Amino acid sequence: SVVMEGGGAAGVDLSRKFVSESELDEKRKKRQEEWEKVRKPDDPEDAPEEEYDPRSLFERLQEQKDKKQEEYEEQFKFS
């Protein structure tokens, strides 16, 4: 009986895993497309797997700057 329950739970987890698998595939495809746009001739053909950010360095720095600016403005909003 306990084994059946465990199996049921595993079944739920599995179905959840399948959803995330297809989501991962989608993300991987998108990342690969982005990678093709920015890839240099000496870069590997496959997009880097680990947390590759398709945005340019400028965009990432801009985001950090915006966040800091917001936090700065927050401090003086109430004074």
N, C-alpha and C positions, 0 to 999 in steps of 0.2 A: 504493500500500500504506500509506504513512504517512498519507495523507489519510483512508483508511478507518479507521485506528486513531483519528485525531483525531475523526472523525465518531462512532465508537463511544463515545469518552470523553464527547463532547458529549451523546450520547444518554443516557448514565448521569446526567450533570448535569441534563439536562432532566427526566428522570423524578423526580429528587430535587426539582427546582424545583416540579414539579406537586404533590408531597406538601406542600411548604412553602406553596404557594399556597393549598391548601384549608385548611391549618392557619391561615394568615393570615386567610382568610375567616372561619373559626370565631372566631378572636380578635377580629376586627373586629366580628362580630355581637354577641359578648359585651360588648365595649367599648361598642357602641352601646346595648345594653340598660342597662348600668350608667349610661351618660351620660343616658339618658332619665330615670332615677331622680333624678339630681342636677342635671339641667339646669335653669337658671333661664330665665324667659321671654325675657330679652334675650340669652341664649347662642345660638350657632348650633345648628341642628337636628342637624347631623352631629357625631359625637364628634371631638374633636381627634385628628389622626393621630399627631402626635409624642409618643411616650412618655407618653401620658396615663395617670396612675395613678388608677384608679377608687376607691382607698381615700381616706378623708377625711384631711385634714391631721393630725387627731388620731392616726389609726392610724399614719401614716408617722412622726410624731414619737415615738410610743410605741415603734415598732420600733427607732428610733435609740437611744432611751433604754435599751431592753432590751439592745441590743448593747453599749452603753457599760458597763452594769451587769455584763454577763457578763465583759467584758474586765477590769473592775475586780476582780471576784471571782477571775478566773484568776490575777492577780498575787499574791494572798494565799493561794491554794490550797496552795502548796508551802512556805510559810514556817512 
